[in-house]
Amino acid sequence: MPGPFAPERWPAEMPPRYWLANATVPAALRPAGLPSRLSLRIEGAHIGAVQPQAAADAPVFELDGATVLSGFVDAHTHLDKGDLLAAGLRSERELLAAVERVRDDYVRWSEAELRQRIGFGLRCAYAHGTRALNSYCDWSEPTGPLAWRVLQDLRREWAGRLELTLTSLAPIDELADPAHAETIARAVAEGRGVLGWFVYPGAPIEWLPRAFDLAERFDLRLDFHVDEHLDPPQANLGAIARLARKRGYGARTVCGHACVLAALPPAECDTLLDAVAASGLALVALPFTNLYLQDAAAHGPRRTPRRRGLLPAHEARARGVPVAIGSDNHRDPFFPGGDLDPLQALALGALALQLDDPVEDWADTITTTPARLLHLAWDGVLRPGAPADLTLHPGRGSAEVLSRSGHGRQLVRAGRRVQPLLPDPRELDTLRH
């Protein structure tokens, strides 16, 4: 008997009103008080009803327990660097070596190449079921790099299919020059972006208050790449948390990586997490890149890493800290794999972070939590009146979904079933130089 996702079970054109019956909906995505098995009535581009049983007022599509999620939201990606391996670069063993590799290559990037690489990445994300993502953009020129302008163009072109938010990424050193830093903030504000900074090991954190000054002046949210290392004496997350609390800016501040938390003694880690919780800021875990680069031997023969380098998600969540999981880098000097698939990132996070029931209990890390961090109009909860932008998986729970995370997905956008194809990497063969 054909399963609920077999092609013959779905019409070529969905009716304007129909039920998705007997679906498994994770806790964070279902309205309060409802069980995990639910039926959703789709009315045009929106969800009309969410209840335990389907009614006889519209055609019914039986899902037999298949999992229904809102479209994925990816809080942390690097589209400007994506697929640089196709252009001939190689992956590196260590964070700062990868930074230098990209910086050396940056000068040759053209608008045509950026459009090709970024466009390819957006098509991958969309095909996997992503409805919105945030991309960082390396920032050197005060008025904005070429990649920022390309990303702005593509944001307009993808409007209505995939919502793209943009965040600058400049080293904290740029704050030392007030005029230069103000020019960056002004350009980010004009581009409706987020003000982002890279706080690298040994960075001059005395300039951090200026980041908050600029954010307040230009009414910008803040985002920090911080503590992407395992050296406890160089932990800088605490300084950001204290400033965010002092300025009342925690709800508008996100910190990605925070790997050093994994290397701190338990008591120090607890104290730092308490400070993060008191500040109100959010954390983003990046399992792909951080598992690949942290505790790696920069030189000499390859050795197996001993330390995981992921922020302690259980302890952070227990304190009420919002935690998201992001894709981070894909097929570039920072990580040789990745495909901008949030469900794959959750599957890896489930393994590395030992998440007991990842889809039921942690689906919020790739849906509702990042939606709130990116200040999207819809938080992703499947309630009446919400957009019918769904990602369906035939698995009936965490074991089935994550063991075959890439198999059998169906996408519903604005109430209609769409079937985007993943682009073939051979399209990028023309990039090699």
Stockholm file with secondary structure:
# STOCKHOLM 1.0

chainA/1-433         MPGPFAPERWPAEMPPRYWLANATVPAALRPAGLPSRLSLRIEGAHIGAVQPQAAADAPVFELDGATVLSGFVDAHTHLDKGDLLAAGLRSERELLAAVERVRDDYVRWSEAELRQRIGFGLRCAYAHGTRALNSYCDWSEPTGPLAWRVLQDLRREWAGRLELTLTSLAPIDELADPAHAETIARAVAEGRGVLGWFVYPGAPIEWLPRAFDLAERFDLRLDFHVDEHLDPPQANLGAIARLARKRGYGARTVCGHACVLAALPPAECDTLLDAVAASGLALVALPFTNLYLQDAAAHGPRRTPRRRGLLPAHEARARGVPVAIGSDNHRDPFFPGGDLDPLQALALGALALQLDDPVEDWADTITTTPARLLHLAWDGVLRPGAPADLTLHPGRGSAEVLSRSGHGRQLVRAGRRVQPLLPDPRELDTLRH
#=GR chainA/1-433 SS CCCTTCGGGSCSSCCSEEEEEEEECCGGGSCTTCCSEEEEEEETTEEEEEESSCCSSSCEEECTTCEEEECEEEEEECTTTTTGGGGTCCCCSSHHHHHHHHHHHHTTCCHHHHHHHHHHHHHHHHHHTEEEEEEEEECCSTTCCHHHHHHHHHHHHHTTTCEEEEEEEEEGGGGGSHHHHHHHHHHHHHTTCBEEEEECTTCCGGGHHHHHHHHHHHTCCEEEEECCSSCGGGCCHHHHHHHHHHHTCGGGEEEEECGGGGTSCHHHHHHHHHHHHHHTCEEEECHHHHHHHTTCCSSSSCCCCCCCCCCCHHHHHHTTCCEEECCBCCSBTTBSCCCSCHHHHHHHHHHHHTCSSHHHHHGGGGTHHHHHHTTCSCCCCCCTTSBCCEEEESCSSHHHHHHTTTSSCEEEETTEEECCCCCCGGGGGGGCC
#=GC SS_cons         CCCTTCGGGSCSSCCSEEEEEEEECCGGGSCTTCCSEEEEEEETTEEEEEESSCCSSSCEEECTTCEEEECEEEEEECTTTTTGGGGTCCCCSSHHHHHHHHHHHHTTCCHHHHHHHHHHHHHHHHHHTEEEEEEEEECCSTTCCHHHHHHHHHHHHHTTTCEEEEEEEEEGGGGGSHHHHHHHHHHHHHTTCBEEEEECTTCCGGGHHHHHHHHHHHTCCEEEEECCSSCGGGCCHHHHHHHHHHHTCGGGEEEEECGGGGTSCHHHHHHHHHHHHHHTCEEEECHHHHHHHTTCCSSSSCCCCCCCCCCCHHHHHHTTCCEEECCBCCSBTTBSCCCSCHHHHHHHHHHHHTCSSHHHHHGGGGTHHHHHHTTCSCCCCCCTTSBCCEEEESCSSHHHHHHTTTSSCEEEETTEEECCCCCCGGGGGGGCC
//
